[in-house]
């Protein structure tokens, strides 16, 4: 019943952007907004149906189109953009209704229109047998269509939030933050605006504000999975793995089938030293998303830390196969191969890593270790030197270069 009411209501149910926001940049739309909505169109069209009722057989196709399309929207989603196709179907009836109201108000009939297809056929004083009896119908419909079902401010908040998301995607953080704040001003209890604002503040490195804003979002909507997830990622980045794990687990209570949340919970648990629990989370993430290279890589790293080298290599190979252009996948696989003593394969993977990320300083260093272990000291030395060229303070590379140079002197 609510969806049936919404399809005819004056307020636009938006999922992307609302008419009032467009009116901020369009003066014709701004001027027409007070009457350019279903709260005016539908009552006028209803009166038009009354006026043209004598021609109902000729207009049966239009009635059927209106009813069929309205029913399809009710069965799907009652969003503004889905009900717009009703407008051209209603306008002819609204026009007839407008002429009928003109006739009632001024006692003047439009001449020169002999057969419009809407029952207006020149002078006919009995066109509306009892005009006053029709007015209550229009009044009831007008009240019905203009009854406040959804807040216009709430619709504005949705639009401002969506604009903020688009701007944030384009890395226009200051503009995105401004739109999120407008959304909050329009609807102070709209938790998604707070959550998205917090994410933008985090991207802008305004971490204290981001934390407070995430907390406000969760105060408004304690089971808001996206806010828990994003807040947990911030906490994880800041080194608070325990608090991060708690928020990831709260997110899973609402969205237990999220591979991303299971994966990141695994990262937090690994940071707490709970490797077996982390492995279980990574496996759950893979079960939910078998093509998640990140989950396979994290599983491989966790298995390696737990001493399960064979399983770790299988997982890391799977990660590299799923996303061969991710340098981190190739690097982790190469490092595991190096730890397993598979030097030839390790060298191949380190070189593949450096082809994708030439300034990957750890890859240069570890490739040097693999080459040195093969006795290729000159090549190893070049890799250690390249690592130090990228990062002159890299202590491991300094130590390894010194060791390789000493080994070369001994050979001589």
N, C-alpha and C positions, 0 to 999 in steps of 0.2 A: 504494500500500500504506500509506503514511503517513497519507493522508487517511482510509482505512478504519479504521486504528487510532485516529485522533483522534476519530472520531465516537462511539466507545464509551469513550473514556478519561475517567478521573476529573477531569482538569484541564480547566477550561472555556477554550476558545479564544475570547478576546474581541476585538471590534473597537471596542467603545464602553466598556463597563463590566463589571466582574466581580462575582461573587457575594460574594466576601470583603469587597469595599468596601461593598456594601449591608449586610453583617453588622455593620459598625461602628456603624450606626444602628438596627439591628433585633435585639433580644435573642432573639426566637424563631428568626430565621435564624441568629444566632450559635450558639445551642445546637444547632440541627439540622445545622449545617454539617459536622460530622465524619462524618455518615452520609447527608446529603442530597446525594448526587452519583452520577454514573454508575458509579463504582467499587464502589458497593454495590447500586445498582438493577439493573445488568446481570447480575451473578452471580446475584442472587436470581431475576431473570426467567428466566435460563437454567435454573436448577433448576426453576422453575415450568413451563417447557416440558417438562422431563423428567416431572414429576409429572402433567401433563395430556396426555401424549402419546397416551393411548388415545382422546382426543377430538380428535385432530388434524384430522379431516375437518370437524368443526363449527367449529374454530378457524382454518380455512384462511384466512378473510378477514383475521383479525388478523395472521397470518404475512405475508400478501401486503402489507398496509398497512405493516407495519414494514419489510419488505425494500424496497418501492418508495420509501417516504419516505427511508430511509437512503441509498439509491442516488442520489436526487435531490440530497441534501445533499452527497454525495461529488462529484457532478458540478459542484456550484456552489461554495459556500464552507463549510468546516466551522467555523462560528462558533457560540458557545453559543446565541444567540438563534434560530438556524436549526434546531438539533437539539432544542429544547425540545418541539416537538410530538410527539416520540417518547415523552415521559414518560407521557402518559395511555395510550398503547398498550402500554407496558411494565408499568405498575403492576398490571393484573390478573394477569399472569404472576408478577410479584414477590410479590403477595399469595399466590398459590397456592404459590410456592416457600417463602415464610415459614411457611405452614401445614405444608408438607412437612417443613421443618427442625424445626418444633415436634414433629411426630409422631416424627421420628427421634431427637430429643434426649430426649424425655420419654415416648415410648411411649404418648402420649395422642392419641386421634383426636377431632376436633371432631364433636360430635353435633348433631343438629337441622338439619343441612344435607344435604338429600337429593339435590338436583340443582342445583349452583351454575353449571353450564355449564363448569366447569373440572375435571371428573372427580372431584369430592369428593362421594361418594354414601353417606354414612353409614359404618358399620363395614365395613371391608374390609381385613383384615390383609395382603392380597396386592396392595394398591394400588401399592406400589413393590416389584417383584419382588426386586431385589437392591440395597438402599439403599447399601451400601458401594461398589458399583461406580459409583455416580453422583457420589460425592464428588470424585474426581479431576477430573471435568469442571468442576465448580464452582470448584475450586482453580485450574485452568488459566485459566478465564475471569477469575477474580478477579485473578490475577497479570497477565494481559493488559490488563485495564482499569485497573489501578493502576500499570502500568509508567510511570516518569517519562519522558514524551515532551517535554512543554513545562514550563518552570519556572513555578510559581505566582507567584513574585516577578516574573517577566517580565510575566505577565498583570496583576499589580497595577500595574506601571509604566505599562502601556498605559492603564489606567483613570485613574490619577492624572494622566497627561498630558492625557487627554481632558477631565477635569474642569478642569484648568488652562486649556485652550483655551476652554471655555465661559465661565469666569470672566473671562478676558482679553477675550473678545468683549463682555462686559458692563462692561468697564473697571474690574473689581475686581482691580487689578494685584497688590496685596499678597497676596490670597488665591490668585491664580493662581500667583504665584511660590512660595508655600508648597507648593502641590500639585506643581509641577514638581520642587521639591527632594525631596518625598516619593518621586516617581517615580525620581529619581536614587538615593535611599537604597535603594530596593527593587532597582534594577538599575543599578549604577554605569557600565555600558558601553552604556546606552541613548541613542544619539546624538539621536534626536528630542526627548527631554526636555531635553537641553542646548540644542538649537537653539531650542526654544520658550521656554525660560527666558531665553535671551539676548534674544529678541524682546521679552519682557515687561520685562526690565531696560532695554532700549532705550526702550520706551514710558514707563518710569518715570524716564527721563533719567539712569540709572546707567550711563553709556556705558563707562567703564573695565571694569566688571564684565561688561557685555554683550560687549565685544571678547574678553575672556578666555574667556567661556563659548562663544562661537562657535568660537574656536580649539580648545577642548576637544572640541566636537562634531565638528569636522573632523579632529581627531587620531584620534578613535574611528572615523570613517567618512569617509575622504578624498574619496570620490566622492558625498557627500551634497549633491545639487543644491539642495535647499531651504535648507540652511545656507549654501552659497556665495552663493545669491541674496540672502538676508536680510542676510548680512554685507556683501555688496557694496553694498546699499542704505544701510546704516549708514555705510560708508566714503564713499559718494557724498555723503551729507548732511553729512559732516564735511570735504568738500572734497578728498578723496584720490581723484581720478578715475582715476589710474593703477592703484592697488590695486583699486579697484572694478571696473574693466574686466577685470582679471585674474581676479577671482572670478566675474564674469558669464560669462566665456569658459569657466571650469572647469564652471560649472553647465550650459552648453550641451553639453559633452561627454557629459553624462548625459541631458539633456533637450533635444535639438536642436530639438524642435518646440514649444518654449515661446515664444509671442508676447510674453509679459511680459518674459522674460529678454532677448530680442532688442531690445525697445523700450528697456529700461533700459541695456543695453550701448550702444545708440545715444546715449543721453544722456551716458554716461560718455565715449564717444569724442568727442562734440561738445565736451565740457568740456576735452578734451585738444587741441582744435583740428583733429582729424581729421574734418573735416566730410563728406568724400566717403564715408569708412568709416561714419560715423554714418547718412548717407542710405541706404546699403546695408542697414544693420541695421533701420532703420525700414521700408524696403520689405519686408524679410523678415518683420517682425512683421505687416504688413498682409496679406501673402500667407497667413500662418498664421491670421490673424483679421481678415477683411475688414471687420468691424464695430467695429474698435477705434478709437474717436474719439481716444484718447490718441496712438496711433501716427500717425494722420493729422495731428494737430496738431503733433507733434514733427517729422514729415517736412516739414510746411509751414514751420516755423521754421528748420529746417536748410537747406531749399532757398532760403529768403529770405536767410539768411546767406551762401549761396554765390552769390547774385545771380540766381537763377532765379525771377524774380518771378511769371511767369505760372503756372509749375508750383506755386509756393508757394501762390498764391491758390486754385488748384484743390484742393489738399490741405486747406487751411484751410476752404474752403467745405464740403468733405466732412466734416470734423470737426464743424463747426457743425450740419450736417444730421443727423449721426448722434446727436449729443447737444446739442440746442439749449438745454438748461437748464444747461449748464456755462458759467459766466461766463468761465472762462479760454479756452475755445474761441472765444467771441464776441469777447473782447478781442484775442486774437492775430489773428483775422481782421480786426478793425477796424484794428489797427495796421498790418497789411500793406496794407490798402486805403489808409490814410493815406500810407504810404510810396510807394504807386503813384500818388498824386495823385487817387484816386477819392474825393473829399471827401464827396459826398452819401451814398454807400454807407457810408463810414467813420462818418459821424455816426449813421446808422441803427444800425450795429452797436455803437458806443459806448453809445448810449442803451439798446440791448437788454442790454448788459453791466451797466449801472447799474441797470436794472430788476431784474436777478437779484442784484446785489451793490451796494447803494446806497453802501457805504463803500469801494468800490474806488478808492483815491486816484489810482492811475496812469490809470484810465479817465477820471476827472474831468479830469485834467491834459491827456490826449491829446484828449479831446472839446473842451476849450478850444482846443487848437492847431488842430483841424479847423475849428471855428467861426470862429476868428480868421482862418484862411486863406480862409474864405468872405466875410470882411469883416463878420461878425456880432460886433463887438467887445463889445457889452454882454453878450451870451450867453456869450462866451468868458471875460470877466472874472468872471461869476458862477461858472463852472466852476472857474477858478483859485482863487477865494476859497473855494469849497466844498472843494477839495482841501486848502487850507491850514487850513480848519476841522477837517478830519479829522487832518491831520498838519502842525502849525505849522512843523516844521523841514524840510519838503519843498523842497529848494533849487530844483528845476526849476520848481515851481509859483510860487515867489517870483519867479524870473527872468521867467517867462512873464507873470505878472501885471503886473510892472513894464513889460515891453515893450508889453503891451496897453493899459495906462493911458497910456503915452507916445504910442502911436499915436492914441488917442482925443483927447488934448489937441491933437495936430497937426491933426486934422481940424477941431476947433473953431477 
